[in-house]
Amino acid sequence: MQQTALYWFRQDLRLHDNSALNLASKACEKLVLVYCHSEEQNTKWGWSRCDSLRKQFIFSCLDDLRQQLKSKSSDLVELHGHVIQQLSELANQYDTKTIYSELIEAPEELAQVKALENLGFTVRSIWQSSMVSLEDLPFQLHQLPDVFTQFRVLIEKNRVQPRAPQALAHQFPTLPANFVPIQNRPSIVTRQAHPNSSFPFQIWKHSGESQALKHLDQYFSGTQAHRYKETRNQLTGWDYSTKFSVWLACGALSPRTLYQALKQFESTHGQSDGSYWIWFELLWRDYFRFLHFKYGKQLYHATGLLEQSPKKIDHQAVYKWRLSETGQPLIDAAMNELNQTGFLSNRLRQIVASFLIYNLKGDWRAGASWFESQLLDYDVYSNQGNWLYIAGYGTDPRGGRAFDLQKQTKLYDPNAEYRKLWAFPTD
C-alpha cells in the first residue's frame, strides 16, 4: 500500500459513485484531498472564463463536499493560482509523487496532466463521467459512429446498460500528521437569487451533492418524469426540465446514479415517452464525451471536423449578442436571463446560438466561450458538442441548425410572457 498521495478533485465534486476516489482510498494510507481554483483567465474576446455566479455555485458545492469529508475525519484543501504549480508544491509539502484524479478527455485538461507527468509525478486518471462505461461500448472508440442516431441504435440494439453506481467509500485514509487545512478562493461579489431564476441555487445552504441527491429523490417521487418530453421545451420555471445538468456538470451527481433512479422510477410508475427522453438525453451527453476520444483537438478548430476555410464572421456581433443589444426581443430577453442567473432553457440555448451564427454572422467559438463564462452547468464536452452541432461543424448530417426566429417565437412564446419576464425595464 502506498503511504501518501493527493486526490485532485476536478469535475467530480461528490463522494458517491466516485471510482477514482475509491481507488485512491483503497491504495493509500494517507490521502490529501485538494481542489484547485484556476488563476484568473480572460478569453481572447476579453471576458472572464468563469463568471462570479458559477464560482459562487462551485464554492457552495465545495462547502458541501468539505462538510461530508469532515464527517469522515478528512478535510479538503482549496488552492488558487496556477494549477500545476499549486499541485506540485502541495505534493512536495507532503512528500509524494502520486496524484489521483478523474480523467477529462479534453485538450486543456489533458495538457494539465501531461505537465504534471513532465515534472515527475505519477498521475492516475480514471474515466468516470459517462453513463455508459467505455469498456461496455459495442465498438472501439475510433469506430464511434459519426451520427448520434446510429450510436443510439447500437447502444439499444446491443442492450448496453450502465453499470451500477459504486458504493460510497466508508473509510477514508487518514490525513498526514503535518496536514494544514487551507481554503484559498478567488474573491467574488456574492449575488442573491434573481426572483425569476429557473435555478435559484442561492436559496440552499449548500448546493452540492447533498442537494443533488435530495433533488433526485424529489424529482422521481412524483410523475414529473412522465411529463418531461411534453414540458422540456418550455422557457422558464423550475418544473419544466429536470435541472440535473447543473449537478452533472460539476460532478456533484454521477450519471449512473441518475440512471439508477430513473430505472427505479420506471419499475414503480412504468415507462413512458417522458422517462425514455431522459435516457435519450443522457445518451447525447455520453456521445459528446466519446467524440473527444475520437477527434480530440479537431473539435476545437475554427471549422471543427470539416476541412474548409472558415466563413467570414462579424467580430462585433458577439458583443451585441452577449449584452442583449441585438434589438430582437426574444434573443435579448434570453441573454438577459443567462447573464442574470447563469441558466437558460435548452430551447433558448439553441435559438440564441443559431441567431448568433446565422443571423448575426458571429463566431461560434465566441458564443461557446460566453456560455463557458456564464452557464452554471458549463461542461466542456456538451458545450463544445452543442455549439459544433448548431454551427454545422460537428457530426450532424444536416450540416447545421439554423432556426427561424419568428417561428420559434410563435411556437414557444406566443403570448410574449417570457419576453415580458426578462425584458429590460424602461424609464
C-alpha positions in Angstrom: 0.0 0.0 0.0 1.2 3.5 -0.9 2.0 5.7 2.0 0.7 9.2 0.9 -0.9 10.6 -2.2 -3.0 13.6 -3.4 -6.6 13.2 -4.6 -7.3 16.1 -7.1 -11.0 16.9 -7.4 -11.8 18.2 -10.8 -15.4 17.9 -12.2 -16.3 15.2 -9.7 -17.4 17.0 -6.6 -19.0 14.0 -4.9 -18.3 11.0 -2.7 -20.9 8.6 -4.1 -20.1 6.7 -7.3 -16.6 8.2 -7.5 -14.4 5.4 -8.9 -11.2 7.4 -8.8 -11.6 8.5 -5.2 -12.5 4.9 -4.2 -9.3 3.6 -5.9 -7.2 6.2 -4.1 -8.8 5.4 -0.8 -8.0 1.7 -1.1 -4.4 2.3 -2.4 -3.2 4.9 0.1 -2.6 5.0 3.9 -2.8 8.8 3.9 -4.6 11.0 1.4 -4.7 14.7 1.0 -7.8 15.8 -0.9 -7.5 19.0 -3.0 -9.4 21.3 -5.3 -7.6 23.9 -7.4 -9.3 27.2 -8.4 -7.6 28.3 -11.6 -5.9 31.6 -11.7 -8.0 34.4 -13.3 -8.1 34.0 -17.0 -9.7 36.1 -19.7 -10.6 34.8 -23.2 -9.2 36.3 -26.3 -12.5 38.1 -26.6 -11.9 39.9 -23.4 -14.2 38.3 -20.8 -13.5 36.0 -17.8 -13.6 32.3 -18.5 -15.6 31.8 -15.3 -18.1 34.4 -14.2 -18.8 35.1 -10.5 -22.1 33.2 -10.4 -20.5 29.9 -11.5 -17.7 30.5 -9.0 -20.3 31.1 -6.3 -22.1 27.9 -7.2 -18.8 25.9 -7.1 -18.0 27.4 -3.7 -21.3 26.2 -2.4 -20.7 22.7 -3.8 -17.2 22.7 -2.2 -18.7 23.7 1.2 -20.9 20.7 1.0 -18.1 18.4 0.0 -15.9 19.6 2.8 -18.7 19.0 5.3 -19.1 15.4 4.1 -15.3 14.8 4.3 -15.1 16.2 7.8 -17.8 13.7 8.8 -15.4 11.0 7.7 -12.5 12.6 9.6 -11.0 14.0 6.5 -10.9 17.5 5.0 -10.5 19.5 1.8 -7.7 21.8 0.7 -8.6 24.6 -1.7 -5.8 26.3 -3.7 -6.0 29.2 -6.0 -3.5 30.1 -8.7 -1.6 28.2 -11.4 -2.9 24.7 -11.1 0.3 22.8 -12.0 2.4 25.0 -9.7 -0.1 24.7 -6.8 -0.5 21.0 -7.1 3.3 20.3 -7.4 4.0 22.5 -4.3 1.3 20.7 -2.3 2.6 17.3 -3.3 6.1 18.3 -2.4 4.9 19.5 1.0 3.5 16.1 1.8 6.5 14.3 0.2 4.5 12.4 -2.5 4.8 11.9 -6.2 1.4 10.3 -6.8 -1.8 12.1 -7.7 -5.2 10.5 -8.3 -7.9 12.2 -10.3 -10.7 11.7 -12.7 -9.8 11.6 -16.4 -11.1 14.6 -18.5 -10.6 13.8 -22.2 -10.4 17.4 -23.4 -7.3 19.2 -24.7 -6.6 21.7 -21.9 -7.4 19.2 -19.1 -5.2 16.5 -20.7 -2.3 19.1 -21.0 -2.5 19.7 -17.3 -2.0 16.0 -16.6 0.9 15.9 -19.1 2.5 18.9 -17.4 2.4 17.1 -14.0 3.9 14.0 -15.5 6.7 16.0 -17.1 7.5 17.2 -13.5 8.0 13.6 -12.4 4.5 13.0 -10.9 2.6 9.8 -11.4 -1.0 10.8 -12.2 -3.6 8.0 -12.1 -6.5 9.3 -14.0 -9.7 7.3 -14.0 -12.6 7.8 -16.6 -15.9 8.1 -14.7 -18.0 10.9 -16.2 -20.1 8.9 -18.7 -23.3 6.9 -18.0 -22.1 4.0 -20.2 -18.7 2.7 -19.4 -16.0 2.7 -22.1 -15.5 -1.0 -21.6 -19.1 -1.7 -22.4 -19.4 0.1 -25.8 -20.2 -2.4 -28.6 -17.4 -0.9 -30.7 -13.9 0.6 -30.4 -13.8 4.3 -29.7 -12.2 5.0 -33.1 -15.3 3.3 -34.6 -17.7 5.6 -32.9 -20.5 6.4 -35.4 -20.4 10.0 -36.7 -24.2 10.3 -36.4 -25.8 10.2 -33.0 -28.8 8.2 -34.1 -26.5 5.4 -35.3 -24.7 5.5 -31.9 -28.0 5.3 -30.0 -29.3 2.4 -32.1 -26.1 0.4 -31.5 -26.3 1.0 -27.7 -30.0 0.0 -27.6 -29.7 -2.9 -30.1 -26.9 -4.4 -28.1 -28.8 -3.7 -24.8 -25.9 -1.9 -23.3 -26.8 -1.0 -19.7 -24.9 1.4 -17.4 -23.1 -0.3 -14.5 -24.4 0.1 -11.0 -23.1 3.1 -9.1 -20.2 2.3 -6.8 -20.9 2.4 -3.1 -19.7 5.3 -1.0 -16.3 4.6 0.5 -17.0 4.1 4.2 -13.4 4.7 5.4 -11.0 7.3 4.1 -7.3 7.1 4.6 -6.1 9.3 7.5 -4.7 12.8 6.9 -0.9 13.2 7.2 0.3 14.3 10.7 1.5 17.6 9.2 -1.8 18.3 7.4 -2.6 22.0 7.2 -6.2 23.0 6.2 -6.2 25.6 3.5 -9.1 27.4 1.9 -7.8 29.8 -0.7 -10.5 31.0 -3.0 -10.7 33.8 -5.6 -12.6 36.8 -4.4 -16.1 37.4 -5.9 -19.1 39.6 -5.4 -21.8 37.4 -4.0 -25.1 37.6 -5.9 -28.5 36.9 -4.5 -31.0 34.7 -6.3 -32.9 36.5 -9.0 -36.7 36.3 -8.4 -37.3 34.9 -11.9 -34.4 32.4 -11.8 -35.2 28.9 -13.1 -32.3 27.6 -10.9 -32.0 29.7 -7.8 -29.2 27.8 -6.1 -28.6 30.7 -3.6 -31.7 29.6 -1.6 -29.9 26.4 -0.5 -27.4 26.3 2.3 -25.2 24.1 0.2 -25.7 23.4 -3.5 -23.5 20.3 -3.9 -24.0 16.6 -3.7 -26.4 16.6 -0.7 -28.8 18.9 -2.6 -28.3 17.0 -5.8 -29.4 13.7 -4.1 -32.3 15.5 -2.4 -33.5 16.8 -5.7 -33.1 13.4 -7.3 -35.4 11.9 -4.7 -37.9 14.7 -5.1 -38.0 14.6 -8.8 -38.7 10.9 -9.1 -41.1 10.8 -6.1 -43.9 12.1 -8.4 -44.7 11.8 -12.0 -42.7 14.7 -13.5 -40.6 12.3 -15.5 -43.6 11.1 -17.4 -44.3 14.7 -18.4 -40.7 15.6 -19.3 -40.9 15.2 -23.1 -44.0 17.4 -23.1 -42.6 20.2 -20.9 -38.8 20.2 -21.9 -39.2 22.9 -24.5 -40.8 25.4 -22.1 -38.7 28.5 -21.5 -38.8 29.3 -17.8 -39.6 27.8 -14.4 -38.4 25.0 -12.1 -40.5 22.0 -13.1 -40.4 22.1 -16.9 -37.0 20.4 -17.0 -35.1 18.0 -14.8 -32.4 20.5 -13.7 -29.9 17.7 -13.3 -27.5 19.2 -15.8 -26.1 21.6 -13.2 -25.0 18.9 -10.8 -23.9 16.6 -13.6 -21.6 19.3 -14.9 -19.7 19.8 -11.7 -19.8 16.1 -10.9 -21.9 16.6 -7.7 -24.2 13.9 -9.3 -23.0 11.0 -11.4 -24.9 9.9 -14.5 -25.0 6.3 -13.2 -26.7 7.4 -10.0 -29.2 9.4 -12.1 -29.8 6.4 -14.4 -30.4 4.1 -11.4 -33.0 6.5 -10.0 -34.7 6.7 -13.4 -34.9 2.9 -13.7 -36.3 2.6 -10.2 -38.9 5.2 -11.1 -39.9 3.2 -14.2 -40.1 0.0 -12.2 -42.7 1.7 -10.0 -44.5 4.0 -12.3 -44.0 2.4 -15.7 -42.1 3.6 -18.8 -43.2 6.5 -20.9 -42.0 8.8 -23.6 -41.0 11.2 -21.0 -38.9 8.8 -18.9 -37.3 7.5 -22.1 -36.4 11.0 -23.2 -34.3 11.4 -20.0 -32.3 8.3 -21.1 -32.1 9.7 -24.6 -30.6 13.0 -23.4 -28.1 11.2 -21.1 -27.0 9.3 -24.2 -26.5 12.6 -26.0 -24.3 13.6 -23.1 -22.3 10.4 -23.4 -22.0 10.9 -27.2 -20.4 14.3 -26.8 -17.9 12.8 -24.4 -17.0 9.9 -26.6 -16.4 12.2 -29.6 -13.5 13.7 -27.7 -11.8 10.3 -27.6 -12.2 10.0 -31.4 -11.4 13.6 -32.6 -9.7 15.4 -29.7 -8.3 18.8 -30.7 -10.2 18.8 -34.0 -13.3 19.6 -32.1 -11.7 23.0 -31.2 -10.7 24.0 -34.7 -12.4 27.0 -36.3 -14.3 24.7 -38.7 -14.5 21.7 -36.3 -14.4 18.4 -38.2 -14.8 20.0 -41.6 -11.9 20.6 -43.9 -12.8 24.0 -45.3 -11.9 27.7 -44.9 -13.7 29.5 -42.1 -16.7 31.6 -43.1 -16.4 35.4 -42.9 -17.6 36.5 -39.5 -18.6 39.7 -37.9 -16.3 40.2 -34.9 -18.6 42.8 -33.3 -21.7 40.7 -33.4 -21.0 38.7 -30.3 -20.7 41.8 -28.2 -24.2 43.0 -29.1 -25.5 39.4 -28.6 -24.0 38.8 -25.2 -25.0 42.2 -23.9 -28.7 41.8 -25.0 -28.4 44.6 -27.6 -29.5 42.8 -30.8 -32.9 44.5 -31.0 -34.6 41.1 -31.1 -36.9 40.9 -28.0 -36.6 37.1 -27.6 -32.9 37.0 -28.1 -32.2 39.9 -25.8 -34.6 38.5 -23.1 -32.8 35.2 -23.2 -29.3 36.7 -23.0 -30.6 38.8 -20.1 -31.7 35.7 -18.2 -28.4 34.0 -18.9 -26.4 36.9 -17.6 -28.6 37.5 -14.6 -28.9 33.9 -13.4 -26.4 31.6 -15.1 -29.2 29.4 -16.5 -31.1 29.2 -19.8 -33.5 26.6 -21.1 -32.3 24.1 -23.7 -34.7 25.5 -26.3 -33.4 29.1 -25.8 -29.8 27.9 -25.9 -30.4 26.6 -29.4 -32.3 29.7 -30.5 -29.7 32.2 -29.3 -26.8 30.1 -30.7 -28.5 29.8 -34.1 -29.2 33.6 -34.1 -25.5 34.4 -33.4 -24.2 32.1 -36.1 -26.7 32.5 -38.9 -28.4 35.9 -38.3 -25.5 38.0 -36.9 -22.7 36.0 -38.7 -20.8 35.8 -35.4 -18.0 33.4 -34.4 -19.5 30.3 -32.9 -16.3 29.9 -30.8 -17.0 33.2 -29.1 -20.6 32.1 -28.4 -19.3 28.9 -26.9 -16.8 30.9 -24.8 -19.6 33.1 -23.5 -21.6 30.1 -22.5 -18.5 28.8 -20.7 -18.2 32.0 -18.8 -21.9 32.3 -17.8 -23.5 28.9 -17.5 -23.8 27.2 -14.1 -23.9 23.9 -15.9 -21.0 24.5 -18.2 -19.5 21.2 -19.3 -16.6 21.2 -21.7 -17.9 18.2 -23.7 -21.5 19.2 -24.0 -20.8 22.9 -24.6 -18.4 22.2 -27.4 -20.6 19.4 -28.9 -23.7 21.5 -28.9 -22.1 24.6 -30.5 -20.5 22.4 -33.2 -23.9 20.8 -33.8 -25.7 24.2 -34.3 -22.8 25.6 -36.4 -22.6 22.5 -38.7 -19.0 21.8 -37.8 -19.6 18.6 -35.9 -21.1 15.3 -36.8 -24.7 16.5 -37.5 -25.6 15.1 -41.0 -27.8 18.1 -41.7 -24.8 20.5 -41.7 -26.0 22.9 -39.1 -29.3 24.0 -37.4 -30.5 27.5 -38.5 -33.7 28.3 -36.6 -36.4 30.6 -37.9 -36.6 33.2 -35.1 -40.2 34.3 -35.9 -41.4 30.7 -36.0 -39.6 29.8 -32.7 -41.1 32.8 -31.0 -44.7 31.9 -32.1 -44.2 28.3 -31.0 -42.6 28.9 -27.6 -43.6 32.4 -26.5 -46.9 33.1 -28.3 -48.2 35.5 -25.6 -44.8 37.2 -25.0 -44.8 36.0 -21.4 -41.2 35.2 -21.5 -40.2 38.4 -23.3 -42.0 40.4 -20.7 -40.5 38.5 -17.8 -36.9 39.1 -19.0 -37.2 42.4 -20.8 -35.1 45.3 -19.5 -37.1 47.8 -17.5 -37.8 51.0 -19.4 -37.6 54.5 -17.9 
